[in-house]
């Protein structure tokens, strides 16, 4: 199947920069079959009215973000509403300085549907709902949009539907704002519609401002944003979507919070999400978190430092490196095999060949040589990841396209001669970037281990 040039350009540009493309992921996806199957089953569970939560755990560059974005695309194709956000020092799950509402606003900005995959889909969702109600009223009562009493009949039907939202926490305020949006839609009042969207996106900073604009007494803030996400998920289902999937990446930023009280408050929010999803207290709703092993397992600052989360997320004692359960909340990403690396490079090569002018594809022998150079590099077993492999390969292809007088063999030979191989390493160690650290020879120990303090003096 031909790849659109827009997708191919996004794929190659993202891979060369070491980031995950948001489109066209299926064209370079390899492996992770069981993980993808497990996450697709989660989508089926959400469609049936359930709720799910997963933690995708792996080291930097191992494919966490890639898998999350791949699931995002599957969810959009399956008629889900999807919202995603990356956490950062300014975006958290809980905070008193606007960090939590900043996360909510990012989720709303990235709210997507199949017809609006690039975000800002909130008005599309609301207007689809209004259109569905109008169609239902026309079919049930034999009225047309120009018939006398049509608008009143639609208004009454909307009121009846929104009554069902009142049973949810904050459902009353939500239904009032949706009703205000419809009134603005009907009358052509763009200010009213804009104010309703601002409120739904969490952009009102004071309750007084919201009351003057829309007549509601509450706003979405740091404390209640999660409750409103559940209301929006329910609304999305009632509109006709399969449900809502929330994707939170870079959760390691919670692990990096130095203040223990603030960090535990964020973990308390995660505990609430886990309990709601696992105990069936939410519906048509799913959460996906992406984080590192330290974020999960660190006993001092990670999720496992919070006992309630450790007991819920700890791995089964029957699981090991060969027996992994894909029904548990935690999905650990194993390294890709060499065969999977090879197929991944083949796919990247074909995309480059078809869409880059003057591309000079490397044959399969060259792919093997490139893999050997990458996987025999010092510390490759600890530091080589799919992100690094793809980034280096696309950059190599770009260099060959821009330098027709160079051959891939010459470039790889130069890299191999400049980089020590694993066979040449004895007692040397690696730092966190994979660079070689030369060790000093050990000092001969004396018969008495305390002899080294003989000349020690205190001034």
DARA-V629743 format. One record per helix or strand of 3 or more residues. SS is the DSSP state (H for helix, E for strand). FROM is the first residue (numbers start at 1). TO is the last residue. If there is no record, write none. Layout:
# DARA-V629743
SS,FROM,TO ; SS,FROM,TO
This chain:
# DARA-V629743
H,5,17 ; H,25,27 ; H,33,47 ; E,51,57 ; H,64,77 ; E,81,86 ; H,99,109 ; H,122,141 ; H,150,167 ; H,171,187 ; H,190,200 ; H,207,214 ; H,225,239 ; E,244,249 ; H,252,255 ; H,260,278 ; E,285,291 ; H,293,297 ; H,303,305 ; H,307,313 ; E,330,332 ; H,338,355 ; H,364,375 ; H,380,383 ; H,386,402 ; H,408,418 ; H,422,424 ; H,451,453
